[in-house]
């Protein structure tokens, strides 16, 4: 019986030898790897220093190549001088070697790469925004278009930033040079697309750089709405309308908001003879803060001047100003408004004549002509309807002279009204109010129609009271937040805000129950004067330009003589329907030793006594119709 051969694997020794050889090879590789790792650990400092020296050498070579040829000689001389000094200094070469090794170790350290760039969702958002801009930034025939349907956003979006929710917070993009960035319609289209694609519900600022063909889109934060009425650090002739963005103005004011004090960027309106925008127009929707702005202006104006208030709405929002020092009157009826504005018009003429005569005589203008007079008219168009119904004159007629000549006479006019009644504003009001404010929600077209330029921000759907836009003359359009200045007599507002307003009001000059003084004056020659009941000072309220307003309180021929060409003289009661009765209403007050006629009750409602040629006197209650002269 034949024997069966053994399997080859048991008889052949070659596979066993190969297994043994592979095992020893693996062990050798492991030993070599261990030795290499140990060598790297030992020589790691030298490797780091060598890598750093190589980087420093490459940087030095690049700097040498970038250096102009005419500067290479001085640079080589400087380096050689430094090496020579180091060689001559004791231990200089050793210190230089240590410094070089330290610099090499710092430059050769391992840096952990930081992942930069947008994520997947952010790249998709940028690509969608890029494709949305292609129809507006591309034209046929452009050989190398920046915007194409098959292009990428990396070429045009130079800067981008996202907030925590993944929405765009800042974006800077390039656009082709042939884009008509000087046309408002072209800009508005781009801004609408960016507003829709970047996320609605936020306010964006669009900064167009026509020189570099770049557009920067920035998300704006909310303006501070916690700043209330307070004494602002301003000089005479400056009025704080509100507060705006920090990068829009180059000035800050310390303000108190709650329990903290901080600096806020204000919108300062300058008035006076040197102002280029001496009068202000405020337009807005009902309840957007126009009355609050006028009340804030009145509180600031009372520090250095006198105030006349016309409350066309008749809501009593200015009742807290009645009877206060410097408040010449608060009128809400048609008769009182006409009488007060007529006096303001004549007072403007008187100031101009008195100042002109003083300059001709080589003397400074009288003090009473330099005291600021503010005319605050809230909704004068509401009184225009009443005037038309009664067949009377429009109260805006008497604003023509203060608007045209008030800058030289230190008379400032502020008019506030609503958008629905804007077409009823008179032509002088529209033409001479160079400072404009728009409050409340408004479209870009409405803002442009009022301010003369569109805003560089996207309007939001809901805004807090007192939020809007402002433009002073030809300056850029700025965002505005009016300080919270509520009616202190309105118990529905916060106690802290009401107390802040009450603390800014001047002291009362008549009792709080409304008892006041009305002043009646008759023709008395060159010194035609009336007497204010609350202070005892004589007040000249005649239509003549300079009677009783001499520099030293005397009837100087240059300022105290009546105008010979004037046919008659006219005086208006200082009290009106509120009995403010302040002597500054005439603007020609001077101290006198004797008392005047007895005061009339507040209900006199604007008595006026007129003396005509021939000695006949007529008293008109609340009428603005001219008294015909005789002869």
VEXDREN-2710 file (C-alpha; in Angstrom, 1 decimal):
% VEXDREN-2710
k/r/px/py/pz
1/UNK/0.0/0.0/0.0
2/UNK/1.5/3.3/-1.1
3/UNK/2.1/6.0/1.4
4/UNK/0.3/9.4/0.9
5/UNK/2.6/12.3/0.7
6/UNK/2.5/15.0/3.4
7/UNK/1.1/18.4/2.6
8/UNK/3.5/20.8/1.1
9/UNK/3.1/23.3/3.9
10/UNK/4.5/20.8/6.3
11/UNK/7.4/19.7/4.1
12/UNK/8.4/23.0/2.5
13/UNK/10.4/25.4/4.8
14/UNK/10.2/28.5/2.5
15/UNK/6.9/29.8/3.9
16/UNK/8.2/29.5/7.4
17/UNK/11.3/31.4/6.5
18/UNK/9.2/34.1/4.9
19/UNK/7.1/34.5/8.0
20/UNK/10.1/34.7/10.2
21/UNK/11.6/37.3/7.9
22/UNK/8.4/39.5/7.9
23/UNK/8.2/39.4/11.7
24/UNK/11.8/40.6/12.0
25/UNK/11.2/43.3/9.4
26/UNK/8.1/44.6/11.2
27/UNK/10.1/44.6/14.5
28/UNK/12.8/46.6/12.8
29/UNK/10.4/49.1/11.4
30/UNK/8.9/49.6/14.8
31/UNK/12.3/50.1/16.3
32/UNK/13.3/52.6/13.5
33/UNK/10.0/54.5/14.0
34/UNK/10.6/54.7/17.8
35/UNK/14.1/55.9/17.2
36/UNK/12.9/58.5/14.8
37/UNK/10.3/59.8/17.2
38/UNK/12.9/59.9/20.0
39/UNK/15.2/61.8/17.8
40/UNK/12.5/64.2/16.8
41/UNK/11.7/64.8/20.5
42/UNK/15.3/65.4/21.2
43/UNK/16.0/67.6/18.2
44/UNK/12.7/69.4/18.2
45/UNK/14.2/72.7/19.4
46/UNK/16.8/72.6/16.7
47/UNK/14.2/71.7/14.1
48/UNK/12.0/74.6/15.2
49/UNK/14.9/77.0/15.2
50/UNK/16.0/75.9/11.8
51/UNK/12.5/76.3/10.4
52/UNK/12.3/79.7/11.9
53/UNK/15.7/80.8/10.5
54/UNK/14.6/79.6/7.1
55/UNK/11.4/81.7/7.3
56/UNK/13.4/84.7/8.5
57/UNK/15.8/84.3/5.7
58/UNK/13.0/84.1/3.1
59/UNK/11.4/87.2/4.6
60/UNK/14.7/89.1/4.6
61/UNK/15.3/88.1/1.0
62/UNK/11.8/89.3/0.0
63/UNK/12.4/92.6/1.8
64/UNK/15.7/93.0/0.0
65/UNK/14.0/92.4/-3.4
66/UNK/11.3/94.9/-2.6
67/UNK/13.7/97.6/-1.6
68/UNK/14.5/100.0/-4.4
69/UNK/18.0/99.9/-5.8
70/UNK/18.8/103.4/-4.7
71/UNK/18.0/102.4/-1.1
72/UNK/19.9/99.1/-1.0
73/UNK/23.3/100.7/-0.4
74/UNK/22.2/102.6/2.8
75/UNK/20.4/99.5/4.0
76/UNK/23.5/97.3/3.6
77/UNK/25.6/99.9/5.3
78/UNK/23.2/100.1/8.2
79/UNK/23.2/96.3/8.6
80/UNK/27.0/96.2/8.4
81/UNK/27.3/98.9/11.1
82/UNK/25.0/97.0/13.4
83/UNK/27.0/93.8/13.0
84/UNK/30.3/95.8/13.6
85/UNK/28.8/97.3/16.8
86/UNK/27.7/93.9/18.0
87/UNK/31.2/92.5/17.5
88/UNK/32.8/95.4/19.4
89/UNK/30.4/95.3/22.4
90/UNK/31.5/92.9/25.2
91/UNK/29.6/89.6/24.8
92/UNK/28.1/91.1/21.7
93/UNK/28.4/88.0/19.4
94/UNK/27.0/85.8/22.2
95/UNK/24.0/88.1/22.7
96/UNK/23.5/88.4/19.0
97/UNK/23.5/84.6/18.7
98/UNK/21.0/84.3/21.5
99/UNK/18.7/86.9/19.9
100/UNK/18.9/85.2/16.5
101/UNK/18.1/81.8/18.1
102/UNK/15.2/83.3/20.0
103/UNK/13.8/85.0/16.9
104/UNK/14.2/81.7/14.9
105/UNK/12.4/79.7/17.6
106/UNK/9.5/82.3/17.7
107/UNK/9.2/82.4/13.9
108/UNK/9.4/78.6/13.5
109/UNK/6.8/77.6/16.1
110/UNK/4.0/75.5/14.9
111/UNK/0.8/77.5/14.3
112/UNK/-2.6/75.8/14.5
113/UNK/-4.5/76.8/11.3
114/UNK/-7.6/78.8/12.1
115/UNK/-10.6/78.0/9.9
116/UNK/-11.8/81.1/8.3
117/UNK/-14.5/81.9/5.8
118/UNK/-18.2/81.4/5.7
119/UNK/-19.9/78.1/6.4
120/UNK/-22.0/76.1/4.0
121/UNK/-25.2/78.0/4.8
122/UNK/-23.5/81.3/4.7
123/UNK/-22.0/80.6/1.3
124/UNK/-25.4/79.6/-0.1
125/UNK/-26.8/82.9/1.2
126/UNK/-24.0/84.9/-0.5
127/UNK/-24.5/83.0/-3.7
128/UNK/-28.2/83.7/-3.7
129/UNK/-27.5/87.4/-3.1
130/UNK/-25.0/87.5/-5.9
131/UNK/-27.4/85.9/-8.4
132/UNK/-30.1/88.4/-7.3
133/UNK/-27.8/91.3/-8.3
134/UNK/-26.8/89.9/-11.7
135/UNK/-29.8/91.5/-13.6
136/UNK/-28.9/94.9/-12.2
137/UNK/-25.1/94.9/-12.5
138/UNK/-24.6/93.2/-15.8
139/UNK/-25.1/94.3/-19.4
140/UNK/-24.7/92.6/-22.7
141/UNK/-21.4/92.9/-24.4
142/UNK/-19.3/93.2/-21.3
143/UNK/-16.1/91.2/-22.0
144/UNK/-15.3/90.4/-18.4
145/UNK/-18.4/90.9/-16.3
146/UNK/-18.2/91.0/-12.6
147/UNK/-21.8/89.7/-12.4
148/UNK/-22.8/86.7/-14.5
149/UNK/-25.3/83.9/-14.1
150/UNK/-22.5/81.3/-13.9
151/UNK/-20.2/83.4/-11.8
152/UNK/-19.2/83.3/-8.1
153/UNK/-19.5/85.7/-5.3
154/UNK/-15.8/85.6/-4.3
155/UNK/-14.8/88.3/-6.8
156/UNK/-17.3/90.9/-5.8
157/UNK/-18.0/90.5/-2.1
158/UNK/-14.8/91.8/-0.6
159/UNK/-16.0/91.8/3.0
160/UNK/-18.8/90.0/4.8
161/UNK/-19.9/89.3/8.3
162/UNK/-22.8/87.4/9.8
163/UNK/-24.5/87.5/13.1
164/UNK/-25.2/84.6/15.4
165/UNK/-28.4/83.7/13.6
166/UNK/-26.6/83.5/10.2
167/UNK/-28.0/86.7/8.7
168/UNK/-25.8/89.2/7.0
169/UNK/-24.5/91.9/9.4
170/UNK/-22.1/93.7/7.1
171/UNK/-21.4/93.4/3.4
172/UNK/-19.1/95.2/1.1
173/UNK/-19.4/94.6/-2.6
174/UNK/-18.0/95.9/-5.9
175/UNK/-20.1/97.0/-8.9
176/UNK/-19.1/97.8/-12.5
177/UNK/-18.0/101.3/-13.3
178/UNK/-20.8/101.7/-15.9
179/UNK/-23.5/101.3/-13.3
180/UNK/-25.4/104.6/-12.9
181/UNK/-24.8/105.1/-9.2
182/UNK/-25.5/108.8/-9.4
183/UNK/-29.2/108.3/-10.1
184/UNK/-31.5/107.8/-7.2
185/UNK/-33.7/105.3/-9.0
186/UNK/-30.9/103.0/-9.7
187/UNK/-29.7/103.1/-6.1
188/UNK/-33.2/102.5/-4.8
189/UNK/-33.5/99.3/-6.9
190/UNK/-30.3/97.9/-5.5
191/UNK/-31.2/98.8/-2.0
192/UNK/-34.6/97.2/-2.3
193/UNK/-33.0/93.9/-3.6
194/UNK/-30.4/93.9/-0.8
195/UNK/-33.1/94.7/1.8
196/UNK/-35.2/91.8/0.6
197/UNK/-32.4/89.2/0.3
198/UNK/-30.4/90.2/3.4
199/UNK/-33.5/89.9/5.7
200/UNK/-36.4/92.2/6.3
201/UNK/-37.3/93.6/9.7
202/UNK/-34.0/95.4/10.2
203/UNK/-32.7/98.8/9.3
204/UNK/-29.8/98.9/6.9
205/UNK/-27.4/101.7/6.0
206/UNK/-26.2/101.9/2.4
207/UNK/-22.8/103.7/1.9
208/UNK/-22.2/104.4/-1.7
209/UNK/-18.5/105.1/-2.7
210/UNK/-18.8/106.4/-6.3
211/UNK/-15.0/106.8/-6.5
212/UNK/-14.1/103.2/-5.7
213/UNK/-17.3/101.7/-7.1
214/UNK/-18.1/100.0/-3.8
215/UNK/-21.3/99.7/-1.8
216/UNK/-21.2/98.9/2.0
217/UNK/-24.3/97.6/3.6
218/UNK/-24.4/97.8/7.4
219/UNK/-27.1/96.7/9.8
220/UNK/-27.9/99.6/12.2
221/UNK/-28.8/99.2/15.8
222/UNK/-31.8/100.9/17.4
223/UNK/-31.2/104.5/18.5
224/UNK/-31.4/105.0/22.3
225/UNK/-35.0/105.8/23.3
226/UNK/-34.3/106.0/27.1
227/UNK/-32.9/109.6/27.0
228/UNK/-35.4/112.0/28.6
229/UNK/-35.7/115.8/29.0
230/UNK/-32.7/117.3/30.8
231/UNK/-30.2/120.2/30.6
232/UNK/-27.9/119.6/27.7
233/UNK/-24.4/121.0/27.6
234/UNK/-24.8/123.5/24.8
235/UNK/-24.0/127.1/24.1
236/UNK/-26.5/129.9/23.4
237/UNK/-28.0/129.5/20.0
238/UNK/-27.7/125.7/20.0
239/UNK/-30.7/123.4/20.3
240/UNK/-30.6/119.6/20.6
241/UNK/-33.2/118.1/18.4
242/UNK/-32.4/114.6/19.3
243/UNK/-29.7/111.9/19.0
244/UNK/-28.4/109.9/16.1
245/UNK/-25.7/107.4/15.1
246/UNK/-22.2/107.7/16.6
247/UNK/-20.5/107.8/13.2
248/UNK/-22.9/110.4/11.7
249/UNK/-21.7/113.4/13.8
250/UNK/-18.3/114.4/15.3
251/UNK/-19.7/115.5/18.7
252/UNK/-21.0/113.9/21.8
253/UNK/-22.9/115.2/24.8
254/UNK/-23.0/113.8/28.4
255/UNK/-26.6/112.6/29.0
256/UNK/-28.3/110.8/31.9
257/UNK/-30.4/107.8/31.0
258/UNK/-32.0/106.1/34.0
259/UNK/-29.3/105.7/36.6
260/UNK/-26.3/106.0/34.3
261/UNK/-24.5/108.8/32.6
262/UNK/-23.0/108.3/29.1
263/UNK/-22.0/110.2/26.0
264/UNK/-24.4/110.3/23.1
265/UNK/-24.1/111.8/19.6
266/UNK/-26.6/114.7/19.3
267/UNK/-28.2/116.5/16.4
268/UNK/-27.5/120.1/17.2
269/UNK/-29.5/122.8/15.4
270/UNK/-27.9/126.3/15.4
271/UNK/-30.0/129.4/15.2
272/UNK/-29.3/133.1/15.2
273/UNK/-28.1/135.7/12.8
274/UNK/-25.3/133.5/11.5
275/UNK/-27.4/130.4/11.0
276/UNK/-28.0/129.1/7.4
277/UNK/-31.2/127.3/8.5
278/UNK/-32.8/129.6/11.1
279/UNK/-36.3/128.0/10.9
280/UNK/-37.6/124.5/11.4
281/UNK/-40.4/122.4/9.9
282/UNK/-41.6/119.2/11.5
283/UNK/-43.9/116.8/9.7
284/UNK/-45.2/113.4/10.8
285/UNK/-48.1/111.1/11.5
286/UNK/-50.4/111.7/14.5
287/UNK/-48.8/110.4/17.7
288/UNK/-45.2/110.2/16.3
289/UNK/-43.7/112.8/18.6
290/UNK/-44.0/116.2/16.8
291/UNK/-45.5/117.8/19.9
292/UNK/-42.8/116.2/22.0
293/UNK/-40.2/117.7/19.9
294/UNK/-41.7/121.2/20.1
295/UNK/-42.0/120.9/23.9
296/UNK/-38.3/119.9/24.1
297/UNK/-37.4/122.9/22.0
298/UNK/-39.4/125.2/24.2
299/UNK/-37.7/124.0/27.3
300/UNK/-34.3/124.6/25.8
301/UNK/-35.3/128.0/24.3
302/UNK/-36.6/129.3/27.7
303/UNK/-33.0/129.2/29.1
304/UNK/-32.0/132.2/27.0
305/UNK/-35.1/133.6/25.3
306/UNK/-38.9/134.0/25.1
307/UNK/-41.4/131.7/23.6
308/UNK/-44.8/132.1/21.9
309/UNK/-46.8/128.9/21.5
310/UNK/-49.7/128.4/19.0
311/UNK/-51.5/125.2/19.7
312/UNK/-53.6/124.7/16.6
313/UNK/-54.9/121.3/17.7
314/UNK/-56.4/122.8/20.9
315/UNK/-55.5/119.7/22.9
316/UNK/-53.9/121.6/25.8
317/UNK/-50.6/119.8/25.4
318/UNK/-48.7/123.0/26.3
319/UNK/-50.8/123.9/29.3
320/UNK/-47.8/123.4/31.6
321/UNK/-46.1/126.3/29.9
322/UNK/-48.8/128.9/30.7
323/UNK/-47.9/131.5/33.2
324/UNK/-44.2/130.6/33.2
325/UNK/-41.4/133.1/33.1
326/UNK/-40.4/133.7/29.5
327/UNK/-43.6/132.2/28.0
328/UNK/-45.3/135.2/26.4
329/UNK/-48.5/133.2/25.5
330/UNK/-50.0/129.9/24.8
331/UNK/-52.9/130.4/22.3
332/UNK/-55.2/127.7/21.1
333/UNK/-58.1/129.8/19.7
334/UNK/-58.2/131.6/16.3
335/UNK/-58.6/135.1/17.8
336/UNK/-55.7/134.7/20.2
337/UNK/-53.5/133.1/17.6
338/UNK/-54.2/135.9/15.1
339/UNK/-53.5/138.6/17.7
340/UNK/-50.3/136.9/18.9
341/UNK/-48.9/136.3/15.5
342/UNK/-49.8/139.8/14.4
343/UNK/-47.8/141.2/17.3
344/UNK/-44.9/138.8/16.5
345/UNK/-44.8/140.2/13.0
346/UNK/-44.8/143.8/14.2
347/UNK/-42.2/142.9/16.8
348/UNK/-39.9/141.5/14.1
349/UNK/-40.2/144.8/12.2
350/UNK/-39.6/146.8/15.4
351/UNK/-36.4/144.8/16.1
352/UNK/-35.1/145.3/12.6
353/UNK/-35.8/149.1/12.7
354/UNK/-34.3/149.5/16.2
355/UNK/-31.2/147.5/15.3
356/UNK/-30.7/149.5/12.1
357/UNK/-31.0/152.8/13.8
358/UNK/-28.5/151.8/16.5
359/UNK/-26.0/150.7/13.9
360/UNK/-26.4/153.9/12.0
361/UNK/-25.8/155.8/15.2
362/UNK/-22.6/153.8/15.8
363/UNK/-23.9/151.9/18.8
364/UNK/-24.6/148.2/19.4
365/UNK/-28.1/146.9/18.9
366/UNK/-30.4/147.3/22.0
367/UNK/-30.5/144.4/24.4
368/UNK/-34.2/143.7/23.8
369/UNK/-33.6/143.2/20.1
370/UNK/-30.9/140.6/20.8
371/UNK/-33.0/138.5/23.1
372/UNK/-34.1/135.4/21.1
373/UNK/-37.8/135.1/20.4
374/UNK/-39.2/131.7/19.5
375/UNK/-42.6/131.2/17.7
376/UNK/-43.7/127.6/18.1
377/UNK/-46.7/126.8/15.9
378/UNK/-48.2/123.3/16.3
379/UNK/-50.7/122.4/13.6
380/UNK/-51.4/125.9/12.2
381/UNK/-53.3/124.4/9.3
382/UNK/-56.0/123.4/11.8
383/UNK/-56.7/127.0/12.5
384/UNK/-56.7/127.8/8.8
385/UNK/-59.9/125.7/8.4
386/UNK/-61.5/127.7/11.2
387/UNK/-60.4/131.0/9.6
388/UNK/-61.9/130.0/6.3
389/UNK/-65.2/129.1/7.9
390/UNK/-65.3/132.4/9.8
391/UNK/-64.0/134.5/6.8
392/UNK/-60.9/135.5/8.7
393/UNK/-57.2/135.6/7.7
394/UNK/-55.1/132.6/7.7
395/UNK/-52.8/132.7/10.8
396/UNK/-49.9/131.7/8.6
397/UNK/-50.1/135.1/6.9
398/UNK/-48.5/136.7/10.0
399/UNK/-45.6/134.2/9.9
400/UNK/-44.3/135.7/6.6
401/UNK/-42.3/138.5/8.2
402/UNK/-40.7/136.4/11.0
403/UNK/-39.8/133.8/8.5
404/UNK/-38.2/136.2/6.0
405/UNK/-36.5/138.6/8.4
406/UNK/-36.4/136.7/11.7
407/UNK/-32.8/135.5/11.3
408/UNK/-31.5/139.1/11.6
409/UNK/-34.0/140.0/14.3
410/UNK/-33.2/136.9/16.5
411/UNK/-36.7/135.5/15.8
412/UNK/-37.0/131.7/15.2
413/UNK/-40.1/130.0/13.8
414/UNK/-40.8/126.3/14.4
415/UNK/-43.8/124.8/12.6
416/UNK/-45.1/121.3/13.2
417/UNK/-47.9/119.7/11.2
418/UNK/-49.1/116.3/9.9
419/UNK/-48.6/114.8/6.5
420/UNK/-52.3/115.0/5.6
421/UNK/-52.2/118.8/6.0
422/UNK/-48.8/119.5/4.5
423/UNK/-50.4/120.9/1.3
424/UNK/-52.1/123.6/3.4
425/UNK/-48.9/125.0/4.6
426/UNK/-48.2/128.5/3.1
427/UNK/-45.5/129.2/0.6
428/UNK/-43.3/131.2/3.0
429/UNK/-43.4/128.3/5.5
430/UNK/-42.2/125.9/2.8
431/UNK/-39.6/128.2/1.4
432/UNK/-37.9/129.5/4.5
433/UNK/-37.8/126.4/6.8
434/UNK/-34.4/125.0/5.7
435/UNK/-34.2/122.7/8.7
436/UNK/-36.6/119.7/8.3
437/UNK/-37.6/116.8/10.5
438/UNK/-39.8/113.8/9.5
439/UNK/-41.1/111.7/12.3
440/UNK/-42.8/108.3/12.3
441/UNK/-43.0/105.7/9.6
442/UNK/-42.6/107.2/6.1
443/UNK/-41.7/105.9/2.7
444/UNK/-38.5/107.0/0.9
445/UNK/-40.6/109.1/-1.4
446/UNK/-42.2/111.0/1.5
447/UNK/-38.9/111.5/3.2
448/UNK/-37.4/112.8/-0.1
449/UNK/-40.4/115.2/-0.7
450/UNK/-39.9/116.8/2.8
451/UNK/-36.1/116.7/3.3
452/UNK/-35.1/117.1/-0.4
453/UNK/-33.0/113.9/-0.3
454/UNK/-33.8/110.3/0.2
455/UNK/-32.5/108.6/3.4
456/UNK/-29.5/106.3/3.2
457/UNK/-31.3/103.7/5.4
458/UNK/-34.3/101.4/4.9
459/UNK/-37.4/102.5/6.8
460/UNK/-38.8/100.0/9.3
461/UNK/-42.4/99.1/9.6
462/UNK/-42.7/100.0/13.3
463/UNK/-40.8/102.8/15.1
464/UNK/-41.0/104.2/18.6
465/UNK/-42.4/107.7/19.2
466/UNK/-40.0/110.4/18.4
467/UNK/-38.1/108.3/15.8
468/UNK/-37.5/109.8/12.3
469/UNK/-35.1/111.6/10.0
470/UNK/-33.6/115.1/10.1
471/UNK/-31.7/117.3/7.6
472/UNK/-30.2/120.6/8.4
473/UNK/-29.9/122.6/5.2
474/UNK/-27.9/120.8/2.6
475/UNK/-26.3/118.4/5.2
476/UNK/-26.8/114.6/4.9
477/UNK/-30.0/113.0/6.1
478/UNK/-29.5/111.6/9.6
479/UNK/-31.6/109.3/11.8
480/UNK/-33.1/111.0/14.8
481/UNK/-34.5/110.0/18.1
482/UNK/-36.2/112.9/20.0
483/UNK/-35.7/113.0/23.8
484/UNK/-38.7/111.8/25.8
485/UNK/-40.5/115.0/26.8
486/UNK/-44.0/114.2/27.8
487/UNK/-46.7/116.6/29.0
488/UNK/-46.2/116.9/32.8
489/UNK/-49.9/117.2/33.3
490/UNK/-50.6/113.9/31.6
491/UNK/-50.9/111.2/34.3
492/UNK/-50.7/108.4/31.8
493/UNK/-46.9/108.9/31.3
494/UNK/-44.2/107.8/33.7
495/UNK/-43.7/109.8/36.9
496/UNK/-39.9/110.1/36.3
497/UNK/-40.3/111.6/32.9
498/UNK/-43.0/114.0/34.1
499/UNK/-40.8/115.1/37.0
500/UNK/-37.9/115.7/34.7
501/UNK/-40.0/118.0/32.6
502/UNK/-41.3/119.9/35.6
503/UNK/-37.8/120.4/36.9
504/UNK/-36.9/122.2/33.7
505/UNK/-39.9/124.6/33.6
506/UNK/-39.2/128.2/34.8
507/UNK/-41.0/129.6/37.8
508/UNK/-44.5/130.9/37.5
509/UNK/-45.1/134.6/37.2
510/UNK/-48.9/134.3/37.5
511/UNK/-51.0/132.1/39.8
512/UNK/-51.6/128.6/38.6
513/UNK/-55.4/129.1/38.5
514/UNK/-55.0/131.3/35.4
515/UNK/-55.2/134.8/37.0
516/UNK/-53.0/136.9/34.8
517/UNK/-52.5/140.3/33.4
518/UNK/-53.5/141.9/30.2
519/UNK/-51.8/145.1/29.2
520/UNK/-53.5/148.0/27.4
521/UNK/-51.6/150.9/26.0
522/UNK/-52.7/154.1/24.3
523/UNK/-50.9/156.7/22.3
524/UNK/-48.7/158.8/24.5
525/UNK/-46.3/160.4/22.1
526/UNK/-42.7/159.2/21.8
527/UNK/-42.8/157.3/25.0
528/UNK/-45.9/155.2/24.2
529/UNK/-45.7/152.5/26.9
530/UNK/-47.8/149.9/28.7
531/UNK/-47.0/148.3/32.0
532/UNK/-46.8/144.6/32.7
533/UNK/-48.8/143.7/35.8
534/UNK/-46.7/140.8/36.9
535/UNK/-43.3/142.6/37.1
536/UNK/-44.1/146.3/37.1
537/UNK/-41.8/147.0/34.2
538/UNK/-43.1/149.2/31.4
539/UNK/-43.6/147.5/28.0
540/UNK/-43.6/149.3/24.7
541/UNK/-45.8/147.3/22.3
542/UNK/-46.2/149.9/19.6
543/UNK/-45.8/149.2/15.9
544/UNK/-43.1/151.9/15.6
545/UNK/-39.7/150.6/15.3
546/UNK/-37.8/152.3/18.0
547/UNK/-40.0/154.1/20.5
548/UNK/-38.9/153.8/24.0
549/UNK/-35.9/151.5/23.3
550/UNK/-32.9/153.7/23.7
551/UNK/-29.6/152.2/24.7
552/UNK/-29.6/153.8/28.2
553/UNK/-33.4/153.6/28.7
554/UNK/-33.9/157.2/27.6
555/UNK/-35.8/158.6/24.7
556/UNK/-32.7/159.0/22.4
557/UNK/-33.4/160.6/19.1
558/UNK/-31.8/157.7/17.3
559/UNK/-34.0/154.9/18.8
560/UNK/-36.7/156.6/20.8
561/UNK/-38.4/158.9/18.3
562/UNK/-41.5/157.6/16.5
563/UNK/-41.4/157.1/12.8
564/UNK/-42.7/160.2/11.1
565/UNK/-44.0/158.3/8.1
566/UNK/-46.1/155.9/10.2
567/UNK/-49.8/156.7/9.9
568/UNK/-50.9/155.2/13.2
569/UNK/-49.7/153.3/16.2
570/UNK/-50.9/149.9/17.4
571/UNK/-50.6/148.0/20.7
572/UNK/-51.5/144.4/21.5
573/UNK/-52.4/142.9/24.9
574/UNK/-49.6/140.8/26.4
575/UNK/-51.9/138.4/28.2
576/UNK/-54.0/136.6/25.6
577/UNK/-56.1/133.7/26.7
578/UNK/-53.5/132.3/29.0
579/UNK/-52.4/135.4/30.9
580/UNK/-48.6/134.8/30.5
581/UNK/-48.2/138.6/30.6
582/UNK/-44.4/138.5/30.6
583/UNK/-42.7/141.8/29.8
584/UNK/-40.4/140.2/27.2
585/UNK/-43.3/139.8/24.9
586/UNK/-42.8/143.4/23.6
587/UNK/-39.0/143.0/23.5
588/UNK/-38.7/146.7/24.6
589/UNK/-38.9/146.5/28.4
590/UNK/-37.2/148.9/30.6
591/UNK/-37.4/149.7/34.3
592/UNK/-39.7/152.4/35.4
593/UNK/-40.5/153.9/38.8
594/UNK/-44.2/154.3/38.6
595/UNK/-46.9/151.6/38.3
596/UNK/-49.0/151.2/35.1
597/UNK/-52.7/150.8/34.7
598/UNK/-54.5/148.0/36.6
599/UNK/-54.2/144.5/35.2
600/UNK/-57.1/143.0/33.2
601/UNK/-58.4/139.5/33.8
602/UNK/-57.2/136.6/31.7
603/UNK/-60.5/136.3/29.9
604/UNK/-59.8/139.5/28.0
605/UNK/-58.6/137.2/25.2
606/UNK/-56.2/139.5/23.5
607/UNK/-57.6/143.1/23.9
608/UNK/-56.0/145.6/21.6
609/UNK/-56.3/149.3/21.8
610/UNK/-55.6/151.3/18.6
611/UNK/-55.2/155.0/18.3
612/UNK/-55.8/156.5/14.9
613/UNK/-55.2/159.9/13.6
614/UNK/-57.8/162.3/14.9
615/UNK/-57.7/161.0/18.4
616/UNK/-60.3/158.2/18.0
617/UNK/-59.6/155.0/19.8
618/UNK/-61.1/151.6/19.0
619/UNK/-60.8/148.3/21.1
620/UNK/-61.1/145.1/19.1
621/UNK/-61.5/141.8/21.0
622/UNK/-59.7/139.1/19.1
623/UNK/-59.9/140.7/15.6
624/UNK/-57.0/141.0/13.2
625/UNK/-58.7/143.3/10.8
626/UNK/-56.9/146.5/10.1
627/UNK/-58.3/149.7/11.6
628/UNK/-58.7/152.3/8.8
629/UNK/-57.0/155.6/9.4
630/UNK/-58.7/158.9/9.0
631/UNK/-57.7/161.7/6.7
END
